[in-house]
Amino acid sequence: MEGELNLKIGSLTIVGMGIQLVGNLTLGAKAWIEQADKVLFALADPVTAKWLKQLNTTAEALPYNMNNQRRRDTYEEMTAKILTEVRKGLNVCAVFYGHPGVFADSAHAAIKQAREEGFQAQMLPGISAEDCLFADLGVDPGKNGCQSFEATDFLIRRRKFDSTSVLILWQIAMVGNLGFYERRGHIQGLKILAEVLDKDYGADHEVIVYEAAVYYPVCLPVVERISLSKLPEAKVTEVSTLYVPPKAMTPVDRKMMVNLGINNC
Ligand SMILES: C[S@@+](CC[C@H](N)C(=O)[O-])C[C@H]1O[C@@H](n2cnc3c(N)ncnc32)[C@H](O)[C@@H]1O
């Protein structure tokens, strides 16, 4: 194919490590890591990083500069490092934790940039925190639907949502913080988040602060059930995700059922 003939030497494959220590890695991702000329990684835990270095001795951590005022600048530095290695003509495999395309600006930016420069680039899916949540909390997005937002984005864009459907809010330890995680720095943001949610759900609505177990099966997931009013006092870390169950079932539209030829549901 004409497009493929014009591809430059060097390629980029971005894979996800999953959330749980090594056990979430797909066979496809493992194969790409093993055969890469250069492996770069952005991982949440040092144990996985060590394991990765045994799998491929070229493995090197991506720069993670926490002195930047904004996370966005750090992500740009990560993208730049990935592209530097690809431009050397190497087959690069970049490994991100979770799903590499979920809340991972630098992964998407690197793929886009590599393709624009004429390199072959692909992303393989991985197991995200949301996938773990579905399994641990017994939530099936097919039942009531599922809305997923980054917590700060949810507030500042006043995202429209449906309180009869599942609501998942990511990065709740970073509400209003465009920089890096600060212990207890999230309390004011959580107060505002609770106030906004209160309008649709009420203060007594039960929500869950969730953390998937990283060191499964040694550790269990954190499932903290609290009323919405207690959210600002909840124990929240940089890997906490908020699960807000539906408030009520939404009634069916009988007229629409007739239009669709459905007699009963
Ligand atoms: C930068 S995002 C990375 C998401 C990751 N790429 C994924 O696929 O899940 C970080 C956010 O993911 C969620 N997260 C990461 N690890 C988690 C865990 N162990 N349990 C629950 N949520 C987690 C939290 O909302 C956290 O603030």
PDBQT file of the ligand as one rigid body, heavy atoms in Angstrom, charges set to zero:
ROOT
HETATM    1  C1  LIG A 301      -4.109   9.847  35.233  1.00  0.00    +0.000 C 
HETATM    2  S1  LIG A 301      -5.482   8.813  35.535  1.00  0.00    +0.000 S 
HETATM    3  C2  LIG A 301      -4.873   7.312  34.898  1.00  0.00    +0.000 C 
HETATM    4  C3  LIG A 301      -5.927   6.327  34.514  1.00  0.00    +0.000 C 
HETATM    5  C4  LIG A 301      -5.370   5.040  33.933  1.00  0.00    +0.000 C 
HETATM    6  N1  LIG A 301      -4.716   5.277  32.647  1.00  0.00    +0.000 N 
HETATM    7  C5  LIG A 301      -6.458   3.982  33.724  1.00  0.00    +0.000 C 
HETATM    8  O1  LIG A 301      -6.566   3.448  32.628  1.00  0.00    +0.000 OA
HETATM    9  O2  LIG A 301      -7.187   3.681  34.678  1.00  0.00    +0.000 OA
HETATM   10  C6  LIG A 301      -5.449   8.665  37.249  1.00  0.00    +0.000 C 
HETATM   11  C7  LIG A 301      -6.834   8.425  37.823  1.00  0.00    +0.000 C 
HETATM   12  O3  LIG A 301      -7.253   7.098  37.482  1.00  0.00    +0.000 OA
HETATM   13  C8  LIG A 301      -7.999   6.553  38.551  1.00  0.00    +0.000 C 
HETATM   14  N2  LIG A 301      -7.252   5.421  39.109  1.00  0.00    +0.000 N 
HETATM   15  C9  LIG A 301      -5.971   5.109  38.932  1.00  0.00    +0.000 A 
HETATM   16  N3  LIG A 301      -5.627   4.009  39.630  1.00  0.00    +0.000 NA
HETATM   17  C10 LIG A 301      -6.741   3.619  40.272  1.00  0.00    +0.000 A 
HETATM   18  C11 LIG A 301      -7.051   2.579  41.171  1.00  0.00    +0.000 A 
HETATM   19  N4  LIG A 301      -6.135   1.704  41.584  1.00  0.00    +0.000 N 
HETATM   20  N5  LIG A 301      -8.321   2.496  41.631  1.00  0.00    +0.000 NA
HETATM   21  C12 LIG A 301      -9.279   3.374  41.256  1.00  0.00    +0.000 A 
HETATM   22  N6  LIG A 301      -9.035   4.381  40.427  1.00  0.00    +0.000 NA
HETATM   23  C13 LIG A 301      -7.791   4.518  39.943  1.00  0.00    +0.000 A 
HETATM   24  C14 LIG A 301      -8.148   7.667  39.603  1.00  0.00    +0.000 C 
HETATM   25  O4  LIG A 301      -9.351   8.384  39.335  1.00  0.00    +0.000 OA
HETATM   26  C15 LIG A 301      -6.920   8.473  39.331  1.00  0.00    +0.000 C 
HETATM   27  O5  LIG A 301      -7.039   9.794  39.826  1.00  0.00    +0.000 OA
ENDROOT
TORSDOF 0
